[in-house]
């Protein structure tokens, strides 16, 4: 069973109008086997650009493990009782 849902990562607003003009979010693919980074850019009036980048869940996990910072106190080893 794969993941589902969307996580908003960034919303950028125009400083003069307060109107949202750029969004980035992470979305699980329909089959849950990959994630899409979606960027919608409307910073230029009358022009909407949409960019999509796809990565498999395995690649995303490997990237986080390679480049993410492990949180202190979060590396708990739990003994399993037989």
PyMOL Python script that loads the backbone (N, CA, C, O; Angstrom):
from pymol import cmd

cmd.read_pdbstr("""\
ATOM      1  N   UNK A   1       0.840  -1.166   0.000  1.00  0.00           N
ATOM      2  CA  UNK A   1       0.000   0.000   0.000  1.00  0.00           C
ATOM      3  C   UNK A   1       0.893   1.239   0.000  1.00  0.00           C
ATOM      4  O   UNK A   1       1.806   1.338   0.820  1.00  0.00           O
ATOM      5  N   UNK A   2       0.645   2.173  -0.898  1.00  0.00           N
ATOM      6  CA  UNK A   2       1.438   3.389  -0.994  1.00  0.00           C
ATOM      7  C   UNK A   2       0.836   4.529  -0.196  1.00  0.00           C
ATOM      8  O   UNK A   2      -0.229   4.409   0.410  1.00  0.00           O
ATOM      9  N   UNK A   3       1.545   5.619  -0.218  1.00  0.00           N
ATOM     10  CA  UNK A   3       1.101   6.823   0.494  1.00  0.00           C
ATOM     11  C   UNK A   3       0.097   7.593  -0.356  1.00  0.00           C
ATOM     12  O   UNK A   3      -0.053   7.345  -1.553  1.00  0.00           O
ATOM     13  N   UNK A   4      -0.580   8.525   0.288  1.00  0.00           N
ATOM     14  CA  UNK A   4      -1.481   9.408  -0.440  1.00  0.00           C
ATOM     15  C   UNK A   4      -1.453  10.771   0.230  1.00  0.00           C
ATOM     16  O   UNK A   4      -1.090  10.889   1.400  1.00  0.00           O
ATOM     17  N   UNK A   5      -1.837  11.793  -0.512  1.00  0.00           N
ATOM     18  CA  UNK A   5      -1.945  13.117   0.082  1.00  0.00           C
ATOM     19  C   UNK A   5      -1.011  14.135  -0.533  1.00  0.00           C
ATOM     20  O   UNK A   5      -0.312  13.874  -1.512  1.00  0.00           O
ATOM     21  N   UNK A   6      -1.028  15.319   0.086  1.00  0.00           N
ATOM     22  CA  UNK A   6      -0.264  16.459  -0.407  1.00  0.00           C
ATOM     23  C   UNK A   6       0.311  17.214   0.784  1.00  0.00           C
ATOM     24  O   UNK A   6      -0.361  17.371   1.804  1.00  0.00           O
ATOM     25  N   UNK A   7       1.545  17.680   0.661  1.00  0.00           N
ATOM     26  CA  UNK A   7       2.165  18.493   1.688  1.00  0.00           C
ATOM     27  C   UNK A   7       2.594  19.814   1.068  1.00  0.00           C
ATOM     28  O   UNK A   7       3.396  19.835   0.134  1.00  0.00           O
ATOM     29  N   UNK A   8       2.060  20.921   1.589  1.00  0.00           N
ATOM     30  CA  UNK A   8       2.474  22.235   1.123  1.00  0.00           C
ATOM     31  C   UNK A   8       3.849  22.543   1.686  1.00  0.00           C
ATOM     32  O   UNK A   8       4.080  22.396   2.887  1.00  0.00           O
ATOM     33  N   UNK A   9       4.771  22.973   0.815  1.00  0.00           N
ATOM     34  CA  UNK A   9       6.126  23.266   1.240  1.00  0.00           C
ATOM     35  C   UNK A   9       6.425  24.758   1.277  1.00  0.00           C
ATOM     36  O   UNK A   9       7.202  25.213   2.116  1.00  0.00           O
ATOM     37  N   UNK A  10       5.813  25.525   0.372  1.00  0.00           N
ATOM     38  CA  UNK A  10       6.119  26.952   0.284  1.00  0.00           C
ATOM     39  C   UNK A  10       4.978  27.676  -0.393  1.00  0.00           C
ATOM     40  O   UNK A  10       4.432  27.199  -1.388  1.00  0.00           O
ATOM     41  N   UNK A  11       4.618  28.823   0.141  1.00  0.00           N
ATOM     42  CA  UNK A  11       3.691  29.736  -0.520  1.00  0.00           C
ATOM     43  C   UNK A  11       4.336  31.104  -0.468  1.00  0.00           C
ATOM     44  O   UNK A  11       4.674  31.603   0.605  1.00  0.00           O
ATOM     45  N   UNK A  12       4.504  31.704  -1.627  1.00  0.00           N
ATOM     46  CA  UNK A  12       5.131  33.016  -1.714  1.00  0.00           C
ATOM     47  C   UNK A  12       4.092  34.021  -2.192  1.00  0.00           C
ATOM     48  O   UNK A  12       3.359  33.766  -3.147  1.00  0.00           O
ATOM     49  N   UNK A  13       4.036  35.169  -1.516  1.00  0.00           N
ATOM     50  CA  UNK A  13       3.055  36.199  -1.862  1.00  0.00           C
ATOM     51  C   UNK A  13       3.753  37.440  -2.417  1.00  0.00           C
ATOM     52  O   UNK A  13       4.889  37.749  -2.059  1.00  0.00           O
ATOM     53  N   UNK A  14       3.049  38.130  -3.288  1.00  0.00           N
ATOM     54  CA  UNK A  14       3.525  39.401  -3.824  1.00  0.00           C
ATOM     55  C   UNK A  14       3.518  40.424  -2.686  1.00  0.00           C
ATOM     56  O   UNK A  14       2.507  40.574  -2.000  1.00  0.00           O
ATOM     57  N   UNK A  15       4.624  41.122  -2.481  1.00  0.00           N
ATOM     58  CA  UNK A  15       4.717  42.056  -1.357  1.00  0.00           C
ATOM     59  C   UNK A  15       3.796  43.260  -1.505  1.00  0.00           C
ATOM     60  O   UNK A  15       3.368  43.831  -0.502  1.00  0.00           O
ATOM     61  N   UNK A  16       3.485  43.652  -2.724  1.00  0.00           N
ATOM     62  CA  UNK A  16       2.628  44.817  -2.939  1.00  0.00           C
ATOM     63  C   UNK A  16       1.145  44.492  -2.815  1.00  0.00           C
ATOM     64  O   UNK A  16       0.393  45.244  -2.194  1.00  0.00           O
ATOM     65  N   UNK A  17       0.725  43.383  -3.398  1.00  0.00           N
ATOM     66  CA  UNK A  17      -0.705  43.056  -3.426  1.00  0.00           C
ATOM     67  C   UNK A  17      -1.124  42.040  -2.365  1.00  0.00           C
ATOM     68  O   UNK A  17      -2.301  41.961  -2.013  1.00  0.00           O
ATOM     69  N   UNK A  18      -0.168  41.262  -1.853  1.00  0.00           N
ATOM     70  CA  UNK A  18      -0.491  40.208  -0.893  1.00  0.00           C
ATOM     71  C   UNK A  18      -1.032  38.960  -1.555  1.00  0.00           C
ATOM     72  O   UNK A  18      -1.356  37.983  -0.880  1.00  0.00           O
ATOM     73  N   UNK A  19      -1.132  38.987  -2.878  1.00  0.00           N
ATOM     74  CA  UNK A  19      -1.659  37.850  -3.636  1.00  0.00           C
ATOM     75  C   UNK A  19      -0.616  36.732  -3.689  1.00  0.00           C
ATOM     76  O   UNK A  19       0.563  36.982  -3.937  1.00  0.00           O
ATOM     77  N   UNK A  20      -1.067  35.494  -3.450  1.00  0.00           N
ATOM     78  CA  UNK A  20      -0.176  34.343  -3.589  1.00  0.00           C
ATOM     79  C   UNK A  20       0.249  34.233  -5.046  1.00  0.00           C
ATOM     80  O   UNK A  20      -0.591  34.277  -5.945  1.00  0.00           O
ATOM     81  N   UNK A  21       1.551  34.089  -5.284  1.00  0.00           N
ATOM     82  CA  UNK A  21       2.046  34.065  -6.657  1.00  0.00           C
ATOM     83  C   UNK A  21       2.940  32.859  -6.953  1.00  0.00           C
ATOM     84  O   UNK A  21       3.297  32.632  -8.108  1.00  0.00           O
ATOM     85  N   UNK A  22       3.307  32.081  -5.926  1.00  0.00           N
ATOM     86  CA  UNK A  22       4.157  30.913  -6.148  1.00  0.00           C
ATOM     87  C   UNK A  22       3.876  29.894  -5.052  1.00  0.00           C
ATOM     88  O   UNK A  22       3.809  30.230  -3.870  1.00  0.00           O
ATOM     89  N   UNK A  23       3.712  28.635  -5.471  1.00  0.00           N
ATOM     90  CA  UNK A  23       3.437  27.544  -4.540  1.00  0.00           C
ATOM     91  C   UNK A  23       4.327  26.362  -4.871  1.00  0.00           C
ATOM     92  O   UNK A  23       4.600  26.093  -6.041  1.00  0.00           O
ATOM     93  N   UNK A  24       4.778  25.663  -3.856  1.00  0.00           N
ATOM     94  CA  UNK A  24       5.474  24.386  -4.016  1.00  0.00           C
ATOM     95  C   UNK A  24       4.812  23.385  -3.090  1.00  0.00           C
ATOM     96  O   UNK A  24       4.582  23.671  -1.915  1.00  0.00           O
ATOM     97  N   UNK A  25       4.509  22.217  -3.618  1.00  0.00           N
ATOM     98  CA  UNK A  25       3.975  21.163  -2.774  1.00  0.00           C
ATOM     99  C   UNK A  25       4.454  19.796  -3.261  1.00  0.00           C
ATOM    100  O   UNK A  25       4.832  19.611  -4.418  1.00  0.00           O
ATOM    101  N   UNK A  26       4.421  18.863  -2.336  1.00  0.00           N
ATOM    102  CA  UNK A  26       4.820  17.489  -2.600  1.00  0.00           C
ATOM    103  C   UNK A  26       3.554  16.655  -2.603  1.00  0.00           C
ATOM    104  O   UNK A  26       2.754  16.731  -1.671  1.00  0.00           O
ATOM    105  N   UNK A  27       3.366  15.851  -3.660  1.00  0.00           N
ATOM    106  CA  UNK A  27       2.148  15.059  -3.825  1.00  0.00           C
ATOM    107  C   UNK A  27       2.523  13.604  -4.084  1.00  0.00           C
ATOM    108  O   UNK A  27       3.428  13.321  -4.869  1.00  0.00           O
ATOM    109  N   UNK A  28       1.838  12.699  -3.433  1.00  0.00           N
ATOM    110  CA  UNK A  28       2.045  11.278  -3.713  1.00  0.00           C
ATOM    111  C   UNK A  28       1.394  10.940  -5.054  1.00  0.00           C
ATOM    112  O   UNK A  28       0.314  11.438  -5.371  1.00  0.00           O
ATOM    113  N   UNK A  29       2.053  10.097  -5.831  1.00  0.00           N
ATOM    114  CA  UNK A  29       1.477   9.672  -7.107  1.00  0.00           C
ATOM    115  C   UNK A  29       0.256   8.800  -6.838  1.00  0.00           C
ATOM    116  O   UNK A  29       0.046   8.339  -5.716  1.00  0.00           O
ATOM    117  N   UNK A  30      -0.534   8.582  -7.862  1.00  0.00           N
ATOM    118  CA  UNK A  30      -1.744   7.779  -7.727  1.00  0.00           C
ATOM    119  C   UNK A  30      -1.499   6.383  -7.195  1.00  0.00           C
ATOM    120  O   UNK A  30      -2.305   5.857  -6.427  1.00  0.00           O
ATOM    121  N   UNK A  31      -0.389   5.777  -7.598  1.00  0.00           N
ATOM    122  CA  UNK A  31      -0.083   4.422  -7.140  1.00  0.00           C
ATOM    123  C   UNK A  31       0.758   4.412  -5.864  1.00  0.00           C
ATOM    124  O   UNK A  31       1.047   3.344  -5.325  1.00  0.00           O
ATOM    125  N   UNK A  32       1.155   5.597  -5.373  1.00  0.00           N
ATOM    126  CA  UNK A  32       1.918   5.687  -4.133  1.00  0.00           C
ATOM    127  C   UNK A  32       3.360   5.267  -4.250  1.00  0.00           C
ATOM    128  O   UNK A  32       4.043   5.141  -3.234  1.00  0.00           O
ATOM    129  N   UNK A  33       3.852   5.043  -5.465  1.00  0.00           N
ATOM    130  CA  UNK A  33       5.222   4.574  -5.650  1.00  0.00           C
ATOM    131  C   UNK A  33       6.215   5.695  -5.905  1.00  0.00           C
ATOM    132  O   UNK A  33       7.423   5.463  -5.965  1.00  0.00           O
ATOM    133  N   UNK A  34       5.707   6.907  -6.054  1.00  0.00           N
ATOM    134  CA  UNK A  34       6.604   8.045  -6.274  1.00  0.00           C
ATOM    135  C   UNK A  34       5.975   9.305  -5.695  1.00  0.00           C
ATOM    136  O   UNK A  34       4.799   9.330  -5.333  1.00  0.00           O
ATOM    137  N   UNK A  35       6.788  10.340  -5.620  1.00  0.00           N
ATOM    138  CA  UNK A  35       6.324  11.638  -5.138  1.00  0.00           C
ATOM    139  C   UNK A  35       6.602  12.667  -6.217  1.00  0.00           C
ATOM    140  O   UNK A  35       7.608  12.590  -6.922  1.00  0.00           O
ATOM    141  N   UNK A  36       5.704  13.628  -6.337  1.00  0.00           N
ATOM    142  CA  UNK A  36       5.864  14.702  -7.312  1.00  0.00           C
ATOM    143  C   UNK A  36       6.074  16.009  -6.565  1.00  0.00           C
ATOM    144  O   UNK A  36       5.308  16.351  -5.664  1.00  0.00           O
ATOM    145  N   UNK A  37       7.121  16.737  -6.948  1.00  0.00           N
ATOM    146  CA  UNK A  37       7.314  18.095  -6.470  1.00  0.00           C
ATOM    147  C   UNK A  37       6.684  18.987  -7.522  1.00  0.00           C
ATOM    148  O   UNK A  37       7.122  18.992  -8.673  1.00  0.00           O
ATOM    149  N   UNK A  38       5.664  19.741  -7.146  1.00  0.00           N
ATOM    150  CA  UNK A  38       4.930  20.581  -8.083  1.00  0.00           C
ATOM    151  C   UNK A  38       5.173  22.041  -7.693  1.00  0.00           C
ATOM    152  O   UNK A  38       4.980  22.430  -6.541  1.00  0.00           O
ATOM    153  N   UNK A  39       5.598  22.837  -8.670  1.00  0.00           N
ATOM    154  CA  UNK A  39       5.791  24.266  -8.460  1.00  0.00           C
ATOM    155  C   UNK A  39       4.892  25.013  -9.430  1.00  0.00           C
ATOM    156  O   UNK A  39       4.936  24.777 -10.637  1.00  0.00           O
ATOM    157  N   UNK A  40       4.081  25.910  -8.901  1.00  0.00           N
ATOM    158  CA  UNK A  40       3.229  26.767  -9.724  1.00  0.00           C
ATOM    159  C   UNK A  40       3.729  28.188  -9.522  1.00  0.00           C
ATOM    160  O   UNK A  40       3.817  28.674  -8.394  1.00  0.00           O
ATOM    161  N   UNK A  41       4.056  28.847 -10.626  1.00  0.00           N
ATOM    162  CA  UNK A  41       4.669  30.173 -10.580  1.00  0.00           C
ATOM    163  C   UNK A  41       3.827  31.160 -11.376  1.00  0.00           C
ATOM    164  O   UNK A  41       3.695  31.039 -12.594  1.00  0.00           O
ATOM    165  N   UNK A  42       3.263  32.129 -10.682  1.00  0.00           N
ATOM    166  CA  UNK A  42       2.474  33.191 -11.325  1.00  0.00           C
ATOM    167  C   UNK A  42       3.050  34.565 -10.974  1.00  0.00           C
ATOM    168  O   UNK A  42       2.316  35.549 -10.880  1.00  0.00           O
ATOM    169  N   UNK A  43       4.379  34.622 -10.779  1.00  0.00           N
ATOM    170  CA  UNK A  43       4.994  35.887 -10.399  1.00  0.00           C
ATOM    171  C   UNK A  43       4.930  36.921 -11.514  1.00  0.00           C
ATOM    172  O   UNK A  43       4.917  38.121 -11.241  1.00  0.00           O
ATOM    173  N   UNK A  44       4.890  36.474 -12.768  1.00  0.00           N
ATOM    174  CA  UNK A  44       4.715  37.403 -13.894  1.00  0.00           C
ATOM    175  C   UNK A  44       3.226  37.463 -14.218  1.00  0.00           C
ATOM    176  O   UNK A  44       2.602  36.442 -14.511  1.00  0.00           O
ATOM    177  N   UNK A  45       2.668  38.659 -14.161  1.00  0.00           N
ATOM    178  CA  UNK A  45       1.235  38.844 -14.379  1.00  0.00           C
ATOM    179  C   UNK A  45       0.823  38.289 -15.745  1.00  0.00           C
ATOM    180  O   UNK A  45       1.451  38.587 -16.761  1.00  0.00           O
ATOM    181  N   UNK A  46      -0.231  37.485 -15.754  1.00  0.00           N
ATOM    182  CA  UNK A  46      -0.747  36.910 -16.990  1.00  0.00           C
ATOM    183  C   UNK A  46      -0.014  35.673 -17.465  1.00  0.00           C
ATOM    184  O   UNK A  46      -0.365  35.113 -18.503  1.00  0.00           O
ATOM    185  N   UNK A  47       1.001  35.232 -16.727  1.00  0.00           N
ATOM    186  CA  UNK A  47       1.782  34.061 -17.126  1.00  0.00           C
ATOM    187  C   UNK A  47       1.799  33.059 -15.979  1.00  0.00           C
ATOM    188  O   UNK A  47       2.237  33.374 -14.872  1.00  0.00           O
ATOM    189  N   UNK A  48       1.321  31.854 -16.252  1.00  0.00           N
ATOM    190  CA  UNK A  48       1.323  30.783 -15.253  1.00  0.00           C
ATOM    191  C   UNK A  48       2.229  29.669 -15.751  1.00  0.00           C
ATOM    192  O   UNK A  48       2.042  29.135 -16.844  1.00  0.00           O
ATOM    193  N   UNK A  49       3.205  29.333 -14.935  1.00  0.00           N
ATOM    194  CA  UNK A  49       4.113  28.228 -15.263  1.00  0.00           C
ATOM    195  C   UNK A  49       3.958  27.144 -14.204  1.00  0.00           C
ATOM    196  O   UNK A  49       3.822  27.426 -13.014  1.00  0.00           O
ATOM    197  N   UNK A  50       3.983  25.900 -14.665  1.00  0.00           N
ATOM    198  CA  UNK A  50       3.887  24.779 -13.742  1.00  0.00           C
ATOM    199  C   UNK A  50       5.024  23.814 -14.050  1.00  0.00           C
ATOM    200  O   UNK A  50       5.212  23.395 -15.192  1.00  0.00           O
ATOM    201  N   UNK A  51       5.769  23.474 -13.020  1.00  0.00           N
ATOM    202  CA  UNK A  51       6.890  22.552 -13.146  1.00  0.00           C
ATOM    203  C   UNK A  51       6.591  21.333 -12.289  1.00  0.00           C
ATOM    204  O   UNK A  51       6.057  21.456 -11.187  1.00  0.00           O
ATOM    205  N   UNK A  52       6.937  20.152 -12.799  1.00  0.00           N
ATOM    206  CA  UNK A  52       6.731  18.905 -12.055  1.00  0.00           C
ATOM    207  C   UNK A  52       8.005  18.073 -12.110  1.00  0.00           C
ATOM    208  O   UNK A  52       8.613  17.904 -13.167  1.00  0.00           O
ATOM    209  N   UNK A  53       8.395  17.558 -10.951  1.00  0.00           N
ATOM    210  CA  UNK A  53       9.556  16.684 -10.841  1.00  0.00           C
ATOM    211  C   UNK A  53       9.103  15.430 -10.108  1.00  0.00           C
ATOM    212  O   UNK A  53       8.417  15.519  -9.090  1.00  0.00           O
ATOM    213  N   UNK A  54       9.480  14.270 -10.616  1.00  0.00           N
ATOM    214  CA  UNK A  54       9.061  13.006 -10.009  1.00  0.00           C
ATOM    215  C   UNK A  54      10.265  12.266  -9.453  1.00  0.00           C
ATOM    216  O   UNK A  54      11.342  12.279 -10.048  1.00  0.00           O
ATOM    217  N   UNK A  55      10.074  11.619  -8.303  1.00  0.00           N
ATOM    218  CA  UNK A  55      11.116  10.813  -7.686  1.00  0.00           C
ATOM    219  C   UNK A  55      10.439   9.602  -7.041  1.00  0.00           C
ATOM    220  O   UNK A  55       9.346   9.719  -6.486  1.00  0.00           O
ATOM    221  N   UNK A  56      11.081   8.459  -7.116  1.00  0.00           N
ATOM    222  CA  UNK A  56      10.490   7.281  -6.470  1.00  0.00           C
ATOM    223  C   UNK A  56      10.618   7.418  -4.963  1.00  0.00           C
ATOM    224  O   UNK A  56      11.472   8.154  -4.469  1.00  0.00           O
ATOM    225  N   UNK A  57       9.771   6.710  -4.237  1.00  0.00           N
ATOM    226  CA  UNK A  57       9.833   6.791  -2.780  1.00  0.00           C
ATOM    227  C   UNK A  57      11.175   6.266  -2.262  1.00  0.00           C
ATOM    228  O   UNK A  57      11.709   6.793  -1.286  1.00  0.00           O
ATOM    229  N   UNK A  58      11.719   5.236  -2.905  1.00  0.00           N
ATOM    230  CA  UNK A  58      13.022   4.703  -2.505  1.00  0.00           C
ATOM    231  C   UNK A  58      14.131   5.731  -2.685  1.00  0.00           C
ATOM    232  O   UNK A  58      15.007   5.861  -1.829  1.00  0.00           O
ATOM    233  N   UNK A  59      14.095   6.465  -3.806  1.00  0.00           N
ATOM    234  CA  UNK A  59      15.095   7.507  -4.048  1.00  0.00           C
ATOM    235  C   UNK A  59      14.952   8.653  -3.048  1.00  0.00           C
ATOM    236  O   UNK A  59      15.949   9.207  -2.585  1.00  0.00           O
ATOM    237  N   UNK A  60      13.716   9.003  -2.720  1.00  0.00           N
ATOM    238  CA  UNK A  60      13.478  10.074  -1.754  1.00  0.00           C
ATOM    239  C   UNK A  60      14.001   9.679  -0.374  1.00  0.00           C
ATOM    240  O   UNK A  60      14.636  10.488   0.302  1.00  0.00           O
ATOM    241  N   UNK A  61      13.741   8.455   0.041  1.00  0.00           N
ATOM    242  CA  UNK A  61      14.242   7.964   1.330  1.00  0.00           C
ATOM    243  C   UNK A  61      15.762   7.991   1.355  1.00  0.00           C
ATOM    244  O   UNK A  61      16.359   8.418   2.343  1.00  0.00           O
ATOM    245  N   UNK A  62      16.401   7.534   0.264  1.00  0.00           N
ATOM    246  CA  UNK A  62      17.865   7.540   0.190  1.00  0.00           C
ATOM    247  C   UNK A  62      18.422   8.964   0.264  1.00  0.00           C
ATOM    248  O   UNK A  62      19.436   9.190   0.924  1.00  0.00           O
ATOM    249  N   UNK A  63      17.777   9.924  -0.399  1.00  0.00           N
ATOM    250  CA  UNK A  63      18.223  11.319  -0.344  1.00  0.00           C
ATOM    251  C   UNK A  63      18.122  11.887   1.065  1.00  0.00           C
ATOM    252  O   UNK A  63      19.040  12.561   1.534  1.00  0.00           O
ATOM    253  N   UNK A  64      17.018  11.618   1.735  1.00  0.00           N
ATOM    254  CA  UNK A  64      16.850  12.125   3.097  1.00  0.00           C
ATOM    255  C   UNK A  64      17.889  11.511   4.017  1.00  0.00           C
ATOM    256  O   UNK A  64      18.467  12.214   4.846  1.00  0.00           O
ATOM    257  N   UNK A  65      18.132  10.233   3.889  1.00  0.00           N
ATOM    258  CA  UNK A  65      19.141   9.587   4.735  1.00  0.00           C
ATOM    259  C   UNK A  65      20.543  10.114   4.436  1.00  0.00           C
ATOM    260  O   UNK A  65      21.355  10.263   5.350  1.00  0.00           O
ATOM    261  N   UNK A  66      20.834  10.398   3.169  1.00  0.00           N
ATOM    262  CA  UNK A  66      22.161  10.870   2.787  1.00  0.00           C
ATOM    263  C   UNK A  66      22.397  12.334   3.150  1.00  0.00           C
ATOM    264  O   UNK A  66      23.499  12.702   3.555  1.00  0.00           O
ATOM    265  N   UNK A  67      21.375  13.164   3.009  1.00  0.00           N
ATOM    266  CA  UNK A  67      21.566  14.612   3.173  1.00  0.00           C
ATOM    267  C   UNK A  67      20.825  15.206   4.365  1.00  0.00           C
ATOM    268  O   UNK A  67      21.087  16.348   4.742  1.00  0.00           O
ATOM    269  N   UNK A  68      19.924  14.469   4.952  1.00  0.00           N
ATOM    270  CA  UNK A  68      19.183  14.976   6.106  1.00  0.00           C
ATOM    271  C   UNK A  68      20.019  14.891   7.369  1.00  0.00           C
ATOM    272  O   UNK A  68      20.962  14.104   7.450  1.00  0.00           O
ATOM    273  N   UNK A  69      19.674  15.693   8.342  1.00  0.00           N
ATOM    274  CA  UNK A  69      20.363  15.680   9.623  1.00  0.00           C
ATOM    275  C   UNK A  69      19.553  14.833  10.606  1.00  0.00           C
ATOM    276  O   UNK A  69      18.364  15.064  10.823  1.00  0.00           O
ATOM    277  N   UNK A  70      20.229  13.854  11.187  1.00  0.00           N
ATOM    278  CA  UNK A  70      19.546  13.016  12.176  1.00  0.00           C
ATOM    279  C   UNK A  70      19.303  13.839  13.426  1.00  0.00           C
ATOM    280  O   UNK A  70      20.200  14.530  13.910  1.00  0.00           O
ATOM    281  N   UNK A  71      18.097  13.765  13.943  1.00  0.00           N
ATOM    282  CA  UNK A  71      17.739  14.526  15.126  1.00  0.00           C
ATOM    283  C   UNK A  71      18.242  13.824  16.378  1.00  0.00           C
ATOM    284  O   UNK A  71      18.055  12.617  16.534  1.00  0.00           O
ATOM    285  N   UNK A  72      18.871  14.565  17.260  1.00  0.00           N
ATOM    286  CA  UNK A  72      19.383  13.962  18.493  1.00  0.00           C
ATOM    287  C   UNK A  72      18.208  13.481  19.332  1.00  0.00           C
ATOM    288  O   UNK A  72      17.164  14.129  19.402  1.00  0.00           O
ATOM    289  N   UNK A  73      18.399  12.346  19.958  1.00  0.00           N
ATOM    290  CA  UNK A  73      17.345  11.780  20.779  1.00  0.00           C
ATOM    291  C   UNK A  73      16.288  11.038  19.985  1.00  0.00           C
ATOM    292  O   UNK A  73      15.385  10.439  20.568  1.00  0.00           O
ATOM    293  N   UNK A  74      16.384  11.068  18.675  1.00  0.00           N
ATOM    294  CA  UNK A  74      15.379  10.414  17.844  1.00  0.00           C
ATOM    295  C   UNK A  74      15.797   8.997  17.439  1.00  0.00           C
ATOM    296  O   UNK A  74      14.976   8.232  16.934  1.00  0.00           O
ATOM    297  N   UNK A  75      17.053   8.649  17.654  1.00  0.00           N
ATOM    298  CA  UNK A  75      17.552   7.347  17.241  1.00  0.00           C
ATOM    299  C   UNK A  75      17.334   6.349  18.375  1.00  0.00           C
ATOM    300  O   UNK A  75      18.278   5.969  19.067  1.00  0.00           O
ATOM    301  N   UNK A  76      16.102   5.936  18.556  1.00  0.00           N
ATOM    302  CA  UNK A  76      15.759   5.023  19.634  1.00  0.00           C
ATOM    303  C   UNK A  76      15.797   3.595  19.128  1.00  0.00           C
ATOM    304  O   UNK A  76      15.268   3.282  18.062  1.00  0.00           O
ATOM    305  N   UNK A  77      16.428   2.741  19.904  1.00  0.00           N
ATOM    306  CA  UNK A  77      16.446   1.321  19.595  1.00  0.00           C
ATOM    307  C   UNK A  77      15.418   0.671  20.505  1.00  0.00           C
ATOM    308  O   UNK A  77      15.484   0.793  21.728  1.00  0.00           O
ATOM    309  N   UNK A  78      14.487  -0.007  19.905  1.00  0.00           N
ATOM    310  CA  UNK A  78      13.437  -0.657  20.684  1.00  0.00           C
ATOM    311  C   UNK A  78      13.622  -2.163  20.635  1.00  0.00           C
ATOM    312  O   UNK A  78      13.697  -2.758  19.560  1.00  0.00           O
ATOM    313  N   UNK A  79      13.694  -2.751  21.773  1.00  0.00           N
ATOM    314  CA  UNK A  79      13.840  -4.196  21.847  1.00  0.00           C
ATOM    315  C   UNK A  79      12.481  -4.829  21.604  1.00  0.00           C
ATOM    316  O   UNK A  79      11.464  -4.382  22.136  1.00  0.00           O
ATOM    317  N   UNK A  80      12.481  -5.869  20.795  1.00  0.00           N
ATOM    318  CA  UNK A  80      11.233  -6.586  20.555  1.00  0.00           C
ATOM    319  C   UNK A  80      11.189  -7.793  21.468  1.00  0.00           C
ATOM    320  O   UNK A  80      12.156  -8.547  21.579  1.00  0.00           O
ATOM    321  N   UNK A  81      10.067  -7.958  22.109  1.00  0.00           N
ATOM    322  CA  UNK A  81       9.889  -9.100  22.996  1.00  0.00           C
ATOM    323  C   UNK A  81       9.371 -10.284  22.192  1.00  0.00           C
ATOM    324  O   UNK A  81       8.491 -10.146  21.343  1.00  0.00           O
ATOM    325  N   UNK A  82       9.939 -11.450  22.481  1.00  0.00           N
ATOM    326  CA  UNK A  82       9.499 -12.650  21.762  1.00  0.00           C
ATOM    327  C   UNK A  82       8.372 -13.315  22.471  1.00  0.00           C
ATOM    328  O   UNK A  82       7.873 -14.341  22.010  1.00  0.00           O
TER     329      UNK A  82
END
""", "prot")
cmd.dss("prot")
cmd.show_as("cartoon", "prot")
cmd.util.cbc("prot")
cmd.orient("prot")
